[in-house]
Amino acid sequence: MKTIYKLVLKSYLGPMVLTFFIIMFVLMMNVLWRYIDELVGKGLDPGTIIELLCYATINMIPMALPLSMLLAAIMTMGNLGENYELLAMKSAGMSLPKIMKPLLVVVGLISIGSFFIINDLVPYANKKFFRTIYDIRQMNQTLEFQDGLFFNGIDGMSIRVGHQNQETGLLTDVLIYDNRNASGNMTTTVADSGYIRLSDDKRFLEITLFNGERYEQTRNASQWYNKSSLQRNKFELQKANISISGFEMQRTDADLFNNAQTKNITELQYEIDTLTQQVNSATTRSYDPLLKERIFVRDTTVITDRNDSVAVEKRNFRPIDAIDSWRPSTCVPRTESGTRPFQPHATPGLCSRSTNRRPKMRSTSSTAARSNGTAR
């Protein structure tokens, strides 16, 4: 490789890599601010967040790469012109296409690699990104209590605490409303202090309460207004494990997320062919009643690839025969006088062609007289 080509490539690759990472950072901030509300408060581990950002980064490559190449080319040629290096190359007899030859080769190789990234890697990353975002959206918010406010993150339960010690996690002035019973029974628990935590697998809610009272109101589903009871229990220590769901991340099958952004060129072409066949089939079914009613008789664009026997039969018809060709063709024999009686469903054209009429025989005397006249 010539030294001049090394100089041009060195001046180009550095700004391109720098601008690429700057543009990727700006685009990633856009993605992060778009989904920040769905990521905060879910108790996600750093591995899940890094995985999501990696999938989003791959999706941003087709947008960041052309911008970085353009800005790097502008910066390279500007620096060469500012330092009079471009002028020196031209003075040495090098033309501008020859100076830009290494840049064109590098851009061509990057373009080929970018095509394979967009066709193979980006659809896979989009599928994984959509799957991860869906799984995060299905998660409930993590267990966080604020002083004096109700926490409604658990279905059928409302929990209020007066104060929470941030160091020990001890809750004081605890109030719990439990409406999870399908029969309509409601349980209210009041305690001086306690602990409410999630289990390690995030499948159970571990409740430990001290010095409180438990009120349980039992209702009859049909006669709750006159058949209901209230129970009151005092306790010094109460422990309970409540089965919950939605606090752990459930992995969904990525193949369920199929759209245009998760398919490569081959899969998109297959979908286009399938949709084309469905459209053609639907169009043919919609035109069938119109074709049977003979509305599009002279429109050749409607009857395409269609074996229309009626159209074949009317090829040699006269105009009046073509209009009546849809009616049942019944031939009526002629009478002795040579006429046919009127029939409303008869087809004169078909009868005239299908009837085998015997040719008229000329008399011998008239033929001879005509020949004598011709001889004279």
Backbone hydrogen bonds in HBPLUS format (Angstrom, degrees):
<---DONOR---> <-ACCEPTOR-->    atom                        ^
c    i                          cat <-CA-CA->   ^        H-A-AA   ^      H-
h    n   atom  resd res      DA  || num        DHA   H-A  angle D-A-AA Bond
n    s   type  num  typ     dist DA aas  dist angle  dist       angle   num
A0005-TYR N   A0002-LYS O   3.16 MM   3  5.30 125.7  2.47  96.7 110.0     1
A0006-LYS N   A0002-LYS O   3.16 MM   4  6.55 153.3  2.24 147.6 154.7     2
A0007-LEU N   A0003-THR O   3.02 MM   4  6.33 150.9  2.10 146.4 154.1     3
A0008-VAL N   A0004-ILE O   3.10 MM   4  6.38 156.4  2.16 141.7 147.2     4
A0009-LEU N   A0005-TYR O   2.93 MM   4  6.15 166.4  1.94 153.4 157.1     5
A0010-LYS N   A0006-LYS O   2.89 MM   4  5.95 157.9  1.94 145.4 151.9     6
A0011-SER N   A0007-LEU O   3.01 MM   4  6.15 148.5  2.12 141.4 149.8     7
A0012-TYR N   A0008-VAL O   3.04 MM   4  6.22 124.8  2.35 136.7 151.3     8
A0012-TYR N   A0009-LEU O   3.09 MM   3  5.00 136.1  2.30  93.1 105.7     9
A0013-LEU N   A0009-LEU O   2.89 MM   4  5.94 176.4  1.89 163.1 162.4    10
A0016-MET N   A0012-TYR O   3.14 MM   4  6.25 153.3  2.22 149.0 157.2    11
A0017-VAL N   A0013-LEU O   3.05 MM   4  6.18 167.1  2.07 154.5 156.0    12
A0018-LEU N   A0014-GLY O   3.13 MM   4  6.31 164.7  2.15 153.2 157.9    13
A0019-THR N   A0015-PRO O   2.88 MM   4  5.94 170.9  1.88 150.3 153.2    14
A0020-PHE N   A0016-MET O   2.91 MM   4  5.95 147.9  2.01 142.6 152.2    15
A0021-PHE N   A0017-VAL O   3.19 MM   4  6.42 163.6  2.22 150.5 152.2    16
A0022-ILE N   A0018-LEU O   3.10 MM   4  6.35 153.9  2.17 147.4 155.3    17
A0023-ILE N   A0019-THR O   2.92 MM   4  6.04 164.9  1.94 150.4 153.9    18
A0024-MET N   A0020-PHE O   2.93 MM   4  6.11 156.4  1.99 146.6 154.0    19
A0025-PHE N   A0021-PHE O   2.95 MM   4  6.07 149.9  2.04 139.9 147.4    20
A0026-VAL N   A0022-ILE O   3.08 MM   4  6.40 157.2  2.14 147.4 153.0    21
A0027-LEU N   A0023-ILE O   2.96 MM   4  6.20 164.9  1.98 153.6 157.5    22
A0028-MET N   A0024-MET O   2.88 MM   4  5.96 151.8  1.96 144.2 152.3    23
A0029-MET N   A0025-PHE O   3.01 MM   4  6.21 147.7  2.12 144.1 152.0    24
A0030-ASN N   A0026-VAL O   3.21 MM   4  6.52 146.0  2.33 140.2 149.0    25
A0031-VAL N   A0027-LEU O   3.10 MM   4  6.48 154.2  2.17 145.9 152.0    26
A0032-LEU N   A0028-MET O   2.84 MM   4  6.02 159.4  1.88 148.6 155.0    27
A0033-TRP N   A0029-MET O   2.95 MM   4  6.08 161.3  1.99 146.9 150.9    28
A0034-ARG N   A0030-ASN O   3.11 MM   4  6.20 135.0  2.32 135.2 147.2    29
A0034-ARG N   A0031-VAL O   3.18 MM   3  5.05 126.7  2.48  90.7 104.9    30
A0035-TYR N   A0031-VAL O   3.20 MM   4  6.46 147.4  2.31 148.7 155.0    31
A0038-GLU N   A0035-TYR O   3.25 MM   3  5.46 134.9  2.46 101.1 112.4    32
A0039-LEU N   A0036-ILE O   3.29 MM   3  5.21 143.3  2.44  95.5 105.6    33
A0040-VAL N   A0036-ILE O   3.14 MM   4  6.16 154.7  2.21 152.1 156.3    34
A0142-THR N   A0041-GLY O   2.72 MM 101  5.75 162.5  1.75 149.9 155.5    35
A0048-THR N   A0045-ASP O   3.19 MM   3  5.67 128.7  2.46 111.9 122.7    36
A0049-ILE N   A0045-ASP O   3.43 MM   4  6.80 160.1  2.47 152.1 157.4    37
A0050-ILE N   A0046-PRO O   2.93 MM   4  6.11 163.2  1.96 153.8 158.4    38
A0051-GLU N   A0047-GLY O   2.95 MM   4  6.06 153.5  2.03 141.1 148.9    39
A0052-LEU N   A0048-THR O   3.00 MM   4  6.21 157.2  2.05 145.8 151.4    40
A0053-LEU N   A0049-ILE O   2.98 MM   4  6.24 160.2  2.02 149.6 154.8    41
A0054-CYS N   A0050-ILE O   2.91 MM   4  6.10 148.2  2.02 146.0 154.6    42
A0055-TYR N   A0051-GLU O   3.13 MM   4  6.42 160.1  2.17 149.6 153.7    43
A0056-ALA N   A0052-LEU O   3.04 MM   4  6.31 155.3  2.10 145.7 153.0    44
A0057-THR N   A0053-LEU O   2.83 MM   4  5.99 143.4  1.96 140.8 151.0    45
A0058-ILE N   A0054-CYS O   3.08 MM   4  6.40 159.0  2.13 151.4 154.9    46
A0059-ASN N   A0055-TYR O   3.21 MM   4  6.45 149.1  2.31 139.2 147.6    47
A0060-MET N   A0056-ALA O   3.11 MM   4  6.37 128.8  2.38 136.8 149.7    48
A0060-MET N   A0057-THR O   3.02 MM   3  5.09 134.4  2.23  97.5 110.4    49
A0061-ILE N   A0058-ILE O   3.36 MM   3  5.41 154.2  2.44 100.5 107.6    50
A0063-MET N   A0060-MET O   3.12 MM   3  5.50 137.7  2.30 108.8 120.3    51
A0064-ALA N   A0060-MET O   2.99 MM   4  6.17 154.8  2.05 156.8 165.0    52
A0065-LEU N   A0061-ILE O   2.97 MM   4  5.75 169.0  1.98 160.1 160.9    53
A0068-SER N   A0064-ALA O   2.99 MM   4  6.13 160.5  2.03 153.8 159.4    54
A0069-MET N   A0065-LEU O   3.04 MM   4  6.20 158.3  2.09 152.0 157.6    55
A0070-LEU N   A0066-PRO O   3.02 MM   4  6.18 158.3  2.07 145.8 151.4    56
A0071-LEU N   A0067-LEU O   2.96 MM   4  6.15 173.4  1.96 155.5 157.4    57
A0072-ALA N   A0068-SER O   2.90 MM   4  5.89 155.6  1.96 142.9 150.4    58
A0073-ALA N   A0069-MET O   3.01 MM   4  6.12 153.4  2.09 142.1 148.7    59
A0074-ILE N   A0070-LEU O   3.05 MM   4  6.34 158.7  2.10 150.8 156.4    60
A0075-MET N   A0071-LEU O   2.94 MM   4  6.13 162.4  1.97 149.0 154.0    61
A0076-THR N   A0072-ALA O   2.85 MM   4  5.96 154.3  1.91 145.4 152.9    62
A0077-MET N   A0073-ALA O   3.08 MM   4  6.17 177.8  2.08 151.5 152.2    63
A0078-GLY N   A0074-ILE O   2.99 MM   4  5.98 147.9  2.09 140.3 150.0    64
A0079-ASN N   A0075-MET O   2.92 MM   4  6.05 155.7  1.98 144.8 150.4    65
A0080-LEU N   A0076-THR O   2.97 MM   4  6.22 162.8  2.00 153.9 158.8    66
A0081-GLY N   A0077-MET O   3.00 MM   4  6.07 152.0  2.08 138.4 146.0    67
A0082-GLU N   A0078-GLY O   2.85 MM   4  5.99 147.3  1.95 141.7 151.3    68
A0083-ASN N   A0079-ASN O   3.05 MM   4  6.17 154.4  2.12 148.5 153.3    69
A0085-GLU N   A0080-LEU O   2.91 MM   5  5.00 126.2  2.20 155.4 162.7    70
A0086-LEU N   A0080-LEU O   3.03 MM   6  5.16 163.0  2.06 119.9 119.0    71
A0084-TYR N   A0081-GLY O   3.35 MM   3  5.06 160.7  2.39  99.2 102.7    72
A0088-ALA N   A0084-TYR O   3.11 MM   4  6.27 147.7  2.21 133.9 142.1    73
A0089-MET N   A0085-GLU O   3.03 MM   4  6.28 152.8  2.10 144.8 151.6    74
A0090-LYS N   A0086-LEU O   3.11 MM   4  6.37 158.1  2.16 145.2 150.5    75
A0091-SER N   A0087-LEU O   2.92 MM   4  6.11 148.8  2.02 142.2 151.4    76
A0092-ALA N   A0088-ALA O   3.02 MM   4  6.24 135.0  2.23 139.2 150.3    77
A0092-ALA N   A0089-MET O   3.19 MM   3  5.11 129.9  2.45  91.9 105.0    78
A0094-MET N   A0089-MET O   3.13 MM   5  5.65 159.2  2.18 154.3 149.9    79
A0093-GLY N   A0090-LYS O   3.07 MM   3  5.21 158.8  2.12 105.3 110.6    80
A0099-ILE N   A0095-SER O   2.99 MM   4  6.31 147.3  2.10 147.7 157.4    81
A0100-MET N   A0096-LEU O   2.99 MM   4  6.20 154.4  2.06 152.1 158.6    82
A0101-LYS N   A0098-LYS O   3.40 MM   3  5.06 160.7  2.44  94.3  99.5    83
A0104-LEU N   A0100-MET O   2.91 MM   4  6.18 156.0  1.97 157.7 164.9    84
A0105-VAL N   A0101-LYS O   3.06 MM   4  6.32 155.8  2.12 151.6 157.8    85
A0106-VAL N   A0102-PRO O   3.01 MM   4  6.21 163.8  2.04 147.8 151.9    86
A0107-VAL N   A0103-LEU O   2.88 MM   4  6.02 163.9  1.90 151.4 156.3    87
A0108-GLY N   A0104-LEU O   2.91 MM   4  6.02 153.4  1.98 142.3 149.6    88
A0109-LEU N   A0105-VAL O   3.03 MM   4  6.31 159.8  2.07 150.6 155.0    89
A0110-ILE N   A0106-VAL O   2.93 MM   4  6.16 159.9  1.97 150.7 156.7    90
A0111-SER N   A0107-VAL O   2.87 MM   4  6.02 148.9  1.97 144.0 152.8    91
A0112-ILE N   A0108-GLY O   3.08 MM   4  6.35 156.2  2.14 147.3 152.6    92
A0113-GLY N   A0109-LEU O   3.03 MM   4  6.30 165.8  2.05 150.2 154.1    93
A0114-SER N   A0110-ILE O   2.79 MM   4  5.92 147.9  1.89 143.1 153.0    94
A0115-PHE N   A0111-SER O   3.01 MM   4  6.26 144.0  2.14 143.5 151.9    95
A0116-PHE N   A0112-ILE O   3.36 MM   4  6.76 159.3  2.41 149.8 153.1    96
A0117-ILE N   A0113-GLY O   3.02 MM   4  6.27 148.8  2.12 144.3 153.7    97
A0118-ILE N   A0114-SER O   2.93 MM   4  6.11 163.0  1.96 149.7 153.5    98
A0119-ASN N   A0115-PHE O   2.89 MM   4  6.02 155.8  1.95 149.0 156.3    99
A0120-ASP N   A0116-PHE O   2.96 MM   4  5.73 154.6  2.02 140.2 145.8   100
A0121-LEU N   A0117-ILE O   2.97 MM   4  4.86 120.2  2.34 114.9 131.7   101
A0122-VAL N   A0117-ILE O   2.84 MM   5  6.12 156.6  1.89 168.0 169.4   102
A0125-ALA N   A0121-LEU O   2.94 MM   4  6.19 159.1  1.99 152.8 159.2   103
A0126-ASN N   A0122-VAL O   2.84 MM   4  6.03 156.3  1.90 155.1 161.7   104
A0127-LYS N   A0123-PRO O   3.02 MM   4  6.22 156.6  2.07 146.0 151.6   105
A0128-LYS N   A0124-TYR O   3.11 MM   4  6.40 161.4  2.15 149.2 153.7   106
A0129-PHE N   A0125-ALA O   2.82 MM   4  5.94 152.2  1.89 146.5 155.2   107
A0130-PHE N   A0126-ASN O   2.92 MM   4  6.07 167.7  1.93 153.1 155.3   108
A0131-ARG N   A0127-LYS O   3.10 MM   4  6.24 154.0  2.17 141.1 148.5   109
A0132-THR N   A0128-LYS O   2.95 MM   4  6.15 159.7  1.99 147.7 152.6   110
A0133-ILE N   A0129-PHE O   2.97 MM   4  6.17 165.8  1.99 154.8 158.6   111
A0134-TYR N   A0130-PHE O   3.01 MM   4  6.10 156.0  2.07 142.8 149.5   112
A0135-ASP N   A0131-ARG O   3.01 MM   4  6.26 158.7  2.06 148.3 153.8   113
A0136-ILE N   A0132-THR O   2.99 MM   4  6.22 154.1  2.05 148.2 155.2   114
A0137-ARG N   A0133-ILE O   2.96 MM   4  6.18 153.2  2.04 146.2 153.5   115
A0138-GLN N   A0134-TYR O   3.14 MM   4  6.40 138.1  2.32 142.7 153.1   116
A0139-MET N   A0136-ILE O   3.16 MM   3  5.35 153.7  2.23 103.9 112.0   117
A0140-ASN N   A0246-GLY O   2.58 MM 106  5.24 161.7  1.61 142.7 145.9   118
A0149-LEU N   A0146-GLN O   3.18 MM   3  5.62 169.9  2.19 134.9 133.4   119
A0148-GLY N   A0161-VAL O   2.80 MM  13  5.80 166.8  1.82 161.8 165.6   120
A0151-PHE N   A0159-ILE O   2.66 MM   8  5.11 153.0  1.73 143.4 152.8   121
A0159-ILE N   A0151-PHE O   3.14 MM   8  5.11 161.8  2.18 134.4 139.9   122
A0157-MET N   A0154-ILE O   3.23 MM   3  5.58 161.7  2.27 132.9 130.4   123
A0179-ASN N   A0156-GLY O   2.71 MM  23  4.89 170.9  1.72 168.8 166.4   124
A0158-SER N   A0177-TYR O   3.00 MM  19  5.14 151.8  2.08 141.8 148.7   125
A0177-TYR N   A0158-SER O   2.88 MM  19  5.14 166.9  1.90 155.3 159.8   126
A0160-ARG N   A0175-LEU O   2.85 MM  15  5.17 164.6  1.87 155.8 160.5   127
A0175-LEU N   A0160-ARG O   2.87 MM  15  5.17 153.4  1.94 159.7 162.8   128
A0162-GLY N   A0172-THR O   2.87 MM  10  5.64 146.2  1.98 154.1 160.5   129
A0162-GLY N   A0173-ASP O   3.08 MM  11  4.90 125.8  2.39 112.4 127.3   130
A0172-THR N   A0163-HIS O   3.03 MM   9  5.44 159.1  2.08 157.0 160.5   131
A0165-ASN N   A0170-LEU O   2.97 MM   5  5.28 166.7  1.99 151.3 155.4   132
A0169-GLY N   A0165-ASN O   2.71 MM   4  5.00 140.0  1.87 137.8 149.0   133
A0171-LEU N   A0194-GLY O   2.85 MM  23  5.25 166.2  1.87 166.0 166.5   134
A0194-GLY N   A0171-LEU O   2.86 MM  23  5.25 131.4  2.10 146.3 151.1   135
A0173-ASP N   A0192-ASP O   2.77 MM  19  4.86 155.2  1.83 133.4 132.2   136
A0174-VAL N   A0191-ALA O   2.95 MM  17  5.17 145.0  2.07 146.4 154.2   137
A0191-ALA N   A0174-VAL O   3.02 MM  17  5.17 161.9  2.05 146.0 148.8   138
A0176-ILE N   A0189-THR O   2.90 MM  13  5.08 160.9  1.93 150.4 155.3   139
A0189-THR N   A0176-ILE O   2.92 MM  13  5.08 162.5  1.95 148.8 154.4   140
A0178-ASP N   A0187-THR O   2.83 MM   9  5.07 162.5  1.86 161.5 163.7   141
A0187-THR N   A0178-ASP O   3.05 MM   9  5.07 168.2  2.06 145.8 149.6   142
A0184-GLY N   A0181-ASN O   3.34 MM   3  5.77 165.5  2.36 110.7 114.8   143
A0186-MET N   A0217-GLN O   3.23 MM  31  5.43 146.3  2.35 143.5 150.2   144
A0217-GLN N   A0186-MET O   2.93 MM  31  5.43 174.0  1.94 166.1 166.1   145
A0188-THR N   A0215-TYR O   2.74 MM  27  5.05 163.3  1.76 152.7 158.6   146
A0215-TYR N   A0188-THR O   2.74 MM  27  5.05 174.1  1.74 162.5 163.7   147
A0190-VAL N   A0213-GLU O   2.88 MM  23  5.35 169.3  1.89 162.3 166.0   148
A0213-GLU N   A0190-VAL O   2.73 MM  23  5.35 148.1  1.83 153.1 164.2   149
A0192-ASP N   A0210-PHE O   3.27 MM  18  6.19 134.9  2.49 156.4 168.5   150
A0192-ASP N   A0211-ASN O   3.07 MM  19  5.74 150.6  2.16 132.4 140.1   151
A0210-PHE N   A0193-SER O   2.90 MM  17  5.48 161.2  1.93 153.4 149.3   152
A0195-TYR N   A0208-THR O   2.64 MM  13  5.08 152.7  1.71 149.1 159.0   153
A0208-THR N   A0195-TYR O   2.83 MM  13  5.08 162.3  1.86 160.8 162.0   154
A0197-ARG N   A0206-GLU O   2.94 MM   9  5.26 164.3  1.97 152.4 156.4   155
A0206-GLU N   A0197-ARG O   2.79 MM   9  5.26 149.5  1.88 155.1 162.2   156
A0199-SER N   A0204-PHE O   2.98 MM   5  5.42 156.2  2.04 157.3 156.6   157
A0202-LYS N   A0199-SER O   3.04 MM   3  4.96 156.0  2.10 102.0 109.3   158
A0244-ILE N   A0203-ARG O   3.03 MM  41  5.47 172.2  2.04 136.0 138.6   159
A0205-LEU N   A0242-ILE O   2.72 MM  37  4.94 153.8  1.79 139.6 148.9   160
A0242-ILE N   A0205-LEU O   2.97 MM  37  4.94 163.9  1.99 137.0 139.9   161
A0207-ILE N   A0240-ALA O   2.84 MM  33  5.16 171.1  1.84 162.9 164.4   162
A0240-ALA N   A0207-ILE O   2.93 MM  33  5.16 148.8  2.03 146.4 151.3   163
A0209-LEU N   A0238-GLN O   2.87 MM  29  5.20 164.7  1.90 153.6 158.7   164
A0238-GLN N   A0209-LEU O   3.00 MM  29  5.20 157.5  2.05 146.1 148.6   165
A0211-ASN N   A0236-GLU O   2.96 MM  25  4.15 156.6  2.02 104.7 110.6   166
A0212-GLY N   A0235-PHE O   2.97 MM  23  5.57 153.7  2.04 146.9 155.4   167
A0235-PHE N   A0212-GLY O   2.99 MM  23  5.57 161.3  2.02 157.6 155.3   168
A0214-ARG N   A0233-ASN O   2.67 MM  19  5.06 156.6  1.73 152.7 160.3   169
A0233-ASN N   A0214-ARG O   2.85 MM  19  5.06 155.7  1.91 144.6 152.7   170
A0216-GLU N   A0231-GLN O   2.87 MM  15  5.06 159.0  1.91 141.5 148.4   171
A0231-GLN N   A0216-GLU O   2.82 MM  15  5.06 161.9  1.85 143.8 150.1   172
A0218-THR N   A0229-SER O   2.77 MM  11  5.12 151.0  1.85 144.6 153.9   173
A0229-SER N   A0218-THR O   2.90 MM  11  5.12 154.0  1.97 141.1 149.6   174
A0227-LYS N   A0223-GLN O   2.92 MM   4  5.71 137.5  2.10 149.7 162.0   175
A0256-LEU N   A0253-ASP O   3.28 MM   3  5.92 165.3  2.30 114.5 118.9   176
A0257-PHE N   A0254-ALA O   3.21 MM   3  5.81 166.8  2.23 116.8 120.8   177
A0262-THR N   A0259-ASN O   3.17 MM   3  5.54 160.6  2.21 111.3 117.3   178
A0268-LEU N   A0264-ASN O   2.94 MM   4  6.13 156.1  2.00 151.3 158.9   179
A0269-GLN N   A0265-ILE O   2.91 MM   4  6.08 156.7  1.96 150.1 155.9   180
A0270-TYR N   A0266-THR O   3.07 MM   4  6.33 153.0  2.15 144.6 151.8   181
A0271-GLU N   A0267-GLU O   3.01 MM   4  6.26 156.0  2.07 145.7 151.9   182
A0272-ILE N   A0268-LEU O   2.88 MM   4  6.14 151.1  1.97 146.8 155.1   183
A0273-ASP N   A0269-GLN O   3.00 MM   4  6.24 160.7  2.04 148.2 152.4   184
A0274-THR N   A0270-TYR O   3.00 MM   4  6.22 156.6  2.05 146.4 153.2   185
A0275-LEU N   A0271-GLU O   2.90 MM   4  6.10 163.2  1.93 149.8 154.1   186
A0276-THR N   A0272-ILE O   2.89 MM   4  6.08 152.1  1.97 146.4 154.7   187
A0277-GLN N   A0273-ASP O   3.04 MM   4  6.28 157.7  2.09 147.5 152.3   188
A0278-GLN N   A0274-THR O   3.01 MM   4  6.29 156.5  2.07 148.0 154.8   189
A0279-VAL N   A0275-LEU O   2.87 MM   4  6.08 156.0  1.93 148.8 155.1   190
A0280-ASN N   A0276-THR O   2.95 MM   4  6.15 162.4  1.98 149.4 154.2   191
A0281-SER N   A0277-GLN O   2.92 MM   4  6.07 157.2  1.97 146.1 152.7   192
A0282-ALA N   A0278-GLN O   2.91 MM   4  6.09 158.6  1.95 145.8 151.7   193
A0283-THR N   A0279-VAL O   2.86 MM   4  6.04 154.6  1.92 147.9 155.3   194
A0284-THR N   A0280-ASN O   2.97 MM   4  6.15 157.2  2.02 146.3 152.0   195
A0285-ARG N   A0281-SER O   3.04 MM   4  6.29 159.5  2.08 147.6 152.9   196
A0286-SER N   A0282-ALA O   2.98 MM   4  6.18 149.7  2.07 143.6 151.9   197
A0287-TYR N   A0283-THR O   3.04 MM   4  6.24 141.3  2.20 143.7 153.4   198
A0288-ASP N   A0284-THR O   3.11 MM   4  6.17 124.7  2.43 141.6 154.7   199
A0291-LEU N   A0287-TYR O   2.90 MM   4  6.13 153.9  1.96 159.0 167.3   200
A0292-LYS N   A0288-ASP O   3.02 MM   4  6.25 155.3  2.08 153.5 159.9   201
A0293-GLU N   A0289-PRO O   3.19 MM   4  6.36 140.1  2.35 136.8 146.4   202
A0295-ILE N   A0290-LEU O   3.17 MM   5  5.67 177.1  2.17 161.1 160.2   203
A0294-ARG N   A0291-LEU O   3.12 MM   3  5.04 159.0  2.16 100.9 106.7   204
A0304-THR N   A0302-VAL O   3.13 MM   2  5.82 121.6  2.49 106.9  91.1   205
A0308-ASP N   A0306-ARG O   3.06 MM   2  5.71 118.8  2.45 109.1  92.7   206
A0312-VAL N   A0308-ASP O   3.32 MM   4  6.67 144.0  2.45 140.9 150.4   207
A0313-GLU N   A0309-SER O   3.09 MM   4  6.32 151.0  2.18 144.9 152.0   208
A0314-LYS N   A0310-VAL O   3.32 MM   4  6.51 139.8  2.49 143.9 152.5   209
A0317-PHE N   A0314-LYS O   3.33 MM   3  5.04 165.4  2.35 100.0 103.3   210
A0321-ASP N   A0318-ARG O   2.93 MM   3  5.10 121.7  2.27 102.4 118.3   211
A0322-ALA N   A0318-ARG O   2.91 MM   4  6.20 151.8  1.99 159.8 168.9   212
A0323-ILE N   A0319-PRO O   3.25 MM   4  6.52 148.9  2.36 145.3 152.0   213
A0324-ASP N   A0320-ILE O   3.42 MM   4  6.60 153.6  2.49 136.8 142.7   214
A0325-SER N   A0322-ALA O   3.46 MM   3  5.07 164.7  2.49  94.5  98.2   215
A0327-ARG N   A0324-ASP O   3.18 MM   3  5.69 155.2  2.24 113.0 119.8   216
A0335-THR N   A0339-THR O   2.81 MM   4  5.59 163.7  1.84 151.6 155.7   217
A0338-GLY N   A0335-THR O   3.05 MM   3  5.38 162.0  2.09 111.0 116.4   218
A0346-ALA N   A0343-GLN O   3.44 MM   3  5.40 168.5  2.46 109.1 109.2   219
A0351-CYS N   A0347-THR O   3.16 MM   4  6.37 160.9  2.20 154.7 160.5   220
A0352-SER N   A0348-PRO O   2.88 MM   4  6.03 154.4  1.95 151.9 158.9   221
A0353-ARG N   A0349-GLY O   3.13 MM   4  6.37 145.0  2.25 140.7 149.3   222
A0354-SER N   A0350-LEU O   2.78 MM   4  5.85 152.8  1.85 147.6 156.2   223
A0355-THR N   A0351-CYS O   2.93 MM   4  5.68 139.3  2.10 141.6 147.7   224
A0367-THR N   A0363-SER O   3.28 MM   4  6.46 149.6  2.38 138.8 147.2   225
A0368-ALA N   A0364-THR O   2.94 MM   4  6.17 154.4  2.01 149.0 155.8   226
A0369-ALA N   A0365-SER O   2.96 MM   4  6.16 164.2  1.98 151.0 155.1   227
A0370-ARG N   A0366-SER O   3.08 MM   4  6.15 151.9  2.16 138.0 145.3   228
A0371-SER N   A0367-THR O   3.07 MM   4  6.29 147.6  2.18 139.8 148.5   229
A0372-ASN N   A0368-ALA O   2.93 MM   4  6.23 152.7  2.01 151.8 159.2   230
A0373-GLY N   A0369-ALA O   3.05 MM   4  6.23 158.5  2.10 145.2 150.8   231
A0374-THR N   A0370-ARG O   3.11 MM   4  6.29 143.0  2.26 136.7 146.3   232
A0375-ALA N   A0371-SER O   3.02 MM   4  6.30 146.8  2.14 141.4 150.1   233
A0376-ARG N   A0372-ASN O   3.01 MM   4  6.31 152.2  2.09 151.7 158.4   234
